[in-house]
Amino acid sequence: MKRSEHDRFWMMYESKVRDAIERSCRHASRTRTDSTMDIDDMIAWIDTKVWKMLENDSYPTFHDNPSVDKAIDRLATHAPTLAQWSYLALCRKHFRRLKNNNQYISGMSQAQRLAATSAVEHKIENRADMDAAIGSLRDSLNANEKQKLAASWIDKSDRHRIAMVLGATRKEDDRMITKTTGGGMNENAVQQMRSRARKRAAEIIQSASRLPFIGIATFVILTLSVTSQNAIAGEQTGGRKGSMTANSTSEVIPGEQSGGRRP
C-alpha cells in the first residue's frame, strides 16, 4: 500500500473496522476473563499492531501490497483473531493484577470485606461522594493528563464538556480537542492516548478510595459525561426548579385576594 493511501486507510479503518474490533474484544473479554480485561487496552493493542503491520508491509495483512479496500476487508473479517491476539498479549499482566487483588482481599477479615463492599455501594449510590471523587480526579491530574483525557474521549461530541468538568480550559487544550476531533491526529495515536489517560485516571481514583476495586474508577470516569451535562443544564436553568416557583405563586395569590383575612 502506498504512503499516500494511508490516510484513506485509517479513515476506513475507523468507519468500517472499529465496531467489529470492539465487538470481538468485548466477546473475548467476557468469555475468557469474565469481562475483567479492559476493552480499551485490547483495542489500543490492536491499533498498535495494525499500525506496525502497515508501516512494515508485513504479514498477514499488508505483505502482498493489497488495496485499501482489500486490507480493510481482511481486518474486518479477522477481527476475532485480532481480539484473540490482544488477549494473549495482555493476559499475563492482567491475571497477575487480578491475583494481587485477590490476595489483598483474602487477607482481609470477613468484617473488613463486608465494610469494603458496603463502601463501594455507598460510593456509587451517594451523589455527593461521586462529585467528591470527580473533584479528586480533577485536582490530581496534571494539565497535560486532563488535556489527553478530554481530547481522546470516545464520544467526540462530549469532548468539550469533559474538558470543562476536568478544568482543561486552556487554549492549547481547545486546540488539541479540535485536532483530535477534526482528524488532525492519527486515530491510532488517539486510541493510545485514550488508553493511557484512562489508566492514569483509574489509578488516581483507585488510590484515593484505598480499595482494590477498579470498578469504582471506571464508574466515575464513565459518569463524567453525565455530570458535565447536568452541570450545563444547571447553568441554563440557574439551578432553580420550576415546581418551586409555581408553588410559591399559588401560595401568595390567595392571600393577596383575601387581604390576609380568613374566610
N, C-alpha and C positions, 0 to 999 in steps of 0.2 A: 504494500500500500504506500502511495506517495505521501510525502510530508504535507503537501498541500491539501490532502484529503483528511488529515487528522481532525481538524475542527468539525467537519461534517460527521465524521465517525462518532465523536463524543456527543454531538447533538442527538444523533440517532440512538446512541447507547443510552442516553438519559430518557428518551421518549419511548423506546421500544424494548429495552432490556432491563431497565431498572426495576420495574414491577415484578418481572419474572424472577429476578435475583432475590428480591425482598421476600417473595412468597417461598422460594426454595430455602432461604436462610431461616425463615420462621418455622418451616416444617422441620428442618434439621435440628434446630434448637429445641423444638417441642418434643420430638421423638427420641433424641439422643441425650438431651440434658434436662428434660422436664422444664423447658423454657427458661433455664437459668443462664444460658450463654447469651451475651449481649448481641442483639441483631445488628446494631450499628458497627460493632467491632468486626463481625463477619463480613458485612458489606464493604467496609473500608479495606479489609484484607483482599477481597475480590477485586475491588477497583485498582488497588496497587498491583495485583497480579496481572490484570488486563493491561495496565499501562506498561509494565515491564515487557510483556509479550509483544505489545505493539512497537515499543521502542527498538526491540531487538529482532523484530520479524521472526519470532520464534514459534515453535510447535506448541500446542496443536491448532492454533487459530490462524496465525499470520505467516506460517512457514512457506506457503506456496503463493504468496503475493495475491491474496483474494481481493475482490472488490469490496467496497464499503458495505454494500447490501449483503453480500455473502458472509462477511465477517460478523455482521450484526445477527444474521440468521443463525450462524453457528453458536454464538454466545447465548442467544435466547433459547435455543434448543437444548443446550447443555448447561443451563443454569443450575439444575440439581447437582451436576458433577462439580461445578464451581463451589456450590454451598458445601458439598462434602469435603472438598479440598480445604476450605476455610475452617471447617470444624476440626479436621485433622491437624491443621497448623496451630490452632488455638487451644485444643483440648487439654494439653498437658498443663499449661498455665492456668486454665480455667478450673480444672479439677483440683489442682494444688491449692488454689484460693478457697474453693469450697471446703476442702479438707481442713484448712486452717480455721475457717469459720465454724465448722462442726466441732473441732477440738475446743475452740473457745466456749461454745455453747455447752458441750459435755462437761466442761469443768465448772459449770455453774450449778448451784443447788436448785431444787425444784422451785423454791420461793423466788429465787433470782430470775429463773426462766419465766415464771408467771408474771413477775414485775416487768420484765423486758417486753413480753408480749403485750401487756396492758399499755405500756408506754408507747409502743408502736401504734396501737389502735387509737390511743389518745391523740397522738401527733397528727394522724391522718384526719380525725374527726374534728379536732379543735381548730377553727379557722385562725384564731389568734396565734396559736403555736405555728401554724403553717406560714403566716405572714412573718413571724419572727425568724423562721428557718430561711425564708427567701431573703430577709434582711441580712441574715448572717452570710448568705451566699454573696449578696451584693457587696458587703464590707470586706469579705475575704478574697474575692477575685481581684487581681490587679487589672489595670486599664486594658492591657493587651488581651487578657483572658476574657474579659467582658466583651470586647470587640469581636473576638473569634466566635464566642458562643452565640452572639446575636447574628453575626453575618453568615453563619453556617446553619442557622435554624432551618429545619427540614421544610417547614411551610414558609415559602418566600413572602407571602402576604403578611406574615406575622413578624418579620424580622425587625421592622422599626418599632413595633410595640414592645418586643422583647428588649430592645436596646433601651427604651425608656424605663422599663422596670428595673433593669440592671444598672442604669445610670451611665450607659455608654452613649453620651450625647455630644462628644467632641466632633469637630469637623472631619477628622480622619476616620472616626467610626462611621459616620454617614457615607464617606467615600468608599470605605470597604464594603458596606452593605450594598451600595449601588453597584460596585464592581462584581460582587458575587451574584447578585440578583439579575444583573443585566448581561451575564455571560462573559464578563471580562476576565474571569478566572476559570481555569480548567476544572471541570466538575469533579475529577478525581482528587484534586487538591482541596476542594470544598468538603468532600466526604471525609478526608483525613483530618481536616481542621475540626469538623463536627465531632468526630470520634474522640480526638484528644481533648476538646473543650468539655464534652460531656463527662469524660473520665475525671477531669480535674474538678468539675462541679460535684460529681458524685463523691469524690474523696473528701471534699470540704464538708459536705452535709453529713456524710457518714462519720467523720471525725468529730463534728460538733455534737452529734447525737450520742456518741460513745456507745453505739450499738453495732453489732456485726450484721446489720440488715441493710443491704444496699438498696432494697426496695423503697426505703424512705427517700433516699436521694433521687431515685428515678421518678417517684411520685411527685416530689417537689419540682423537679425540672420540667416534667410534663404539664404541670399546672401553672407554669409561668405565663403561658399564653392566655389562660383563662383569667388569671389575676390581672394581667395587663388590660384585657377587655373590660373587666369590671372597673378598673381604675379610670379608664377613659369614659365609661358610662357615667361614673360618678362626677367627672368634670362637666359633662354635658348637662346633668340634672342639678348640679350644685350640691349634690349629696342629700337632697331632700326627697322624701317620699310623697307621692301625690295624695295618698289617702289621708295624711296628716293635715294637709291644707284643707281638704274637703271637710273633714270632721270639725276643724276649728271654725270654719264658716257656718256650719249647720248649728253649732252651739251658740254663736254670738247673735245670729239674726233673730231668734225667738225672743231673746232678752231685750233687744232693741225695739221690737214691735210692741212688747207689753210694757216698756218703760221700766223693766226690772221688777214689776209687781206680780204677785201670784194671782192667777185667775180665780 
